[in-house]
Amino acid sequence: MVLFSMLIVACGGGGGYVDFSEPVPSDPLPDAAVGGAWIGTDSFGNDVIALSTDSGRLHWLLPDTGEQGFGTVSVQSRTTTIEFTYVAPPGFTLDDGSASATCAGGGLIGEREILNASITCSTSLGGTYENFVPFVYDPLYDRDSSLAQIAGNYDDAGQVINITAEGEVFAQNPVTGCIINGQIAIIDSQFNAYDLSISYSSCIGDAANLNGSTFAGLGMLDDSVAPESAVVGLTGDIGGQTYSMVYVLTRL
């Protein structure tokens, strides 16, 4: 699996594109809001999706590998500061065999249009890697959110995940026996971002190590495809080690 694909998020109302070749005004520009969804391709050719909130929570996702970064993003004027931990899905490690990597960097943004970001990561085994990613803002983030909109049944490779109108999440895997119970919540009804937490129980066989674990993160609805899908990035601990779970769920 490719170790690094960089997703960073930053957006906000007004502003528009910033020409970074022009001199910086003597009066400081207002800080850009950091909540949003961004898409891009990293230095290694991987497609990436990033989700963040205006409070600075950050989850950046590699749907093809299931790897994920989780941490924070902040902004001063039009410059971002990013700090996150990068982890693999359960049962996998990063490219050099490490369990995780610590990443930091930053970049300049054109509010709600573009973000060019550079990042440096150090793995738990001492490896160091660099990446650069140009991102574009995804207008899906401008869609309103509500429990009524996200309620329904979703397919996850044969497992049906149910979300009720009250935000309760339930699933039972027909193969592993795992029962999933959780809760989804609205962060800001003006934007397409959801807070999600799930817990595992009754797992058997190779999945038994999931019992008692809780995963939490962010998600959004994608109505640019038919049927609609839900993109979700969660992280949680199994046996003292943090892992990533990335879902692209198809609405049934």
FENHUMO-V22571 format. One record per backbone hydrogen bond with DSSP energy under -1.0 kcal/mol. CO is the residue of the C=O (numbers start at 1). NH is the residue of the N-H. Records with the same first field share a line. If there is no record, write none. Layout:
CO: NH  NH
//
This chain:
14: 16
19: 22
33: 11
36: 52
37: 138
38: 50
39: 136
40: 48
42: 45
46: 42
48: 40
49: 61
50: 38
51: 59
52: 36
53: 56
56: 73
57: 53
58: 71
59: 51
60: 69
61: 49
62: 66
67: 62
68: 87
69: 60
70: 85
71: 58
72: 83
74: 81
76: 79
77: 32
78: 109
79: 76
81: 74
82: 105
83: 72
84: 103
85: 70
86: 101
87: 68
88: 244
89: 92
94: 97
98: 94
100: 124
101: 86
102: 122
103: 84
104: 120
105: 82
106: 118
107: 80
108: 116
110: 113  114
113: 137
114: 110
115: 135
117: 133
118: 106
119: 131
120: 104
121: 129
122: 102
123: 126
127: 123
129: 121
131: 119
133: 117
135: 115
136: 39
138: 141
139: 142
140: 143
141: 192
146: 150
147: 151
152: 163
153: 252
154: 161
155: 250
156: 159
159: 156
161: 154
162: 170
163: 152
164: 167
167: 184
168: 164
169: 182
170: 162
171: 180
173: 177
176: 204
178: 173
179: 201
180: 171
181: 199
182: 169
183: 197
185: 195
188: 191
189: 145
191: 193
193: 187
194: 219
195: 185
196: 217
197: 183
198: 215
199: 181
200: 212
201: 179
204: 207
205: 208
207: 210
208: 211
210: 213
213: 200
215: 198
216: 235
217: 196
218: 233
219: 194
220: 231
222: 229
228: 251
229: 222
230: 249
231: 220
232: 247
233: 218
234: 245
235: 216
236: 243
238: 241
241: 238
243: 236
245: 234
247: 232
249: 230
250: 155
//
